[in-house]
């Protein structure tokens, strides 16, 4: 397999990762708005579900970001290889989507915090 063709990174997994980041970001925004601006109560099991979602997506986003950025870095300096620029571009965008997922997950985790007074 060492002499075979290197795998390509398609747009579909990259866009799916970006979509998950967008969904987690919107959940973080709505949670922050409900808890901290409108001072609504959130059911405990809903809060725990959102916290678990945030923790797992942060971990998955970090793994995907590292994998995509590592794959993009492996193609640096190999501009004469076939499809090298395409592989670097797709992997770099995938890495950015992974970082966005981590950021949105951390925002959701922070939105799940409640104040200690009262």
C-alpha positions in Angstrom: 0.0 0.0 0.0 3.0 2.4 0.3 3.2 2.7 -3.5 -0.6 3.2 -4.0 -2.5 6.5 -4.4 -3.0 8.6 -1.3 -6.6 9.1 -0.2 -8.4 12.3 -1.1 -10.5 14.4 1.3 -13.9 15.1 -0.1 -16.1 18.0 0.6 -18.9 16.0 2.1 -17.2 15.1 5.4 -15.8 18.6 5.7 -19.2 20.1 5.2 -20.8 17.7 7.6 -18.3 18.7 10.3 -19.0 22.4 9.6 -22.8 21.7 9.8 -22.4 19.9 13.2 -20.3 23.0 14.4 -23.2 25.2 13.2 -25.8 23.1 15.0 -23.8 23.0 18.3 -23.2 26.8 18.0 -26.9 27.5 17.6 -27.7 25.3 20.6 -25.0 27.2 22.6 -26.5 30.5 21.6 -30.1 29.5 22.4 -29.0 28.0 25.8 -27.0 31.1 26.7 -29.9 33.3 25.8 -32.5 31.2 27.7 -30.4 30.8 30.9 -28.5 34.0 31.2 -30.5 36.7 29.4 -34.1 35.6 30.0 -33.3 33.8 33.2 -35.5 30.8 32.3 -35.1 27.4 34.1 -33.8 24.5 32.2 -34.8 20.9 33.1 -31.8 19.1 34.7 -31.8 16.3 32.2 -31.8 18.8 29.3 -28.8 20.6 30.9 -26.9 17.4 31.4 -27.7 16.3 27.8 -26.4 19.6 26.5 -23.3 19.4 28.6 -22.5 15.8 27.4 -23.1 17.0 23.8 -20.6 19.8 24.4 -18.0 17.6 25.9 -18.2 14.9 23.3 -18.2 17.3 20.4 -15.2 19.2 21.8 -13.3 15.9 21.9 -14.4 14.8 18.5 -13.7 18.3 17.0 -10.2 18.2 18.4 -9.5 14.8 17.0 -10.8 15.8 13.5 -8.9 19.1 13.6 -5.7 17.3 14.4 -6.2 14.7 11.8 -7.1 17.1 9.0 -4.3 19.6 9.9 -1.9 16.7 10.1 -2.9 15.4 6.6 -2.7 18.9 5.2 0.8 19.4 6.7 1.9 16.1 5.1 1.3 17.6 1.7 3.3 20.8 2.3 6.3 20.9 0.0 4.9 18.3 -2.4 3.5 20.7 -4.9 4.6 18.5 -7.8 2.5 15.6 -6.7 -0.9 15.0 -8.4 -3.8 16.7 -6.6 -1.5 18.0 -3.8 -3.1 21.4 -3.7 -6.6 20.0 -3.6 -5.8 17.6 -0.8 -4.1 20.5 1.2 -7.1 22.8 0.7 -9.7 20.2 1.6 -7.8 19.1 4.7 -7.1 22.6 5.8 -10.8 23.5 5.6 -11.6 20.3 7.5 -9.2 21.4 10.2 -10.8 24.8 10.4 -14.2 23.1 10.7 -12.9 20.9 13.5 -11.6 24.0 15.4 -15.0 25.6 14.9 -16.6 22.6 16.4 -14.3 22.8 19.4 -15.0 26.5 19.8 -18.8 26.0 19.6 -18.7 23.1 22.0 -16.8 25.1 24.6 -19.3 27.9 24.2 -22.1 25.4 24.8 -20.3 24.1 27.9 -19.9 27.7 29.2 -23.6 28.4 28.5 -24.6 25.5 30.7 -23.0 27.1 33.7 -25.4 28.5 36.3 -24.7 31.3 38.8 -24.0 30.4 42.3 -26.3 33.0 43.9 -29.8 31.7 44.5 
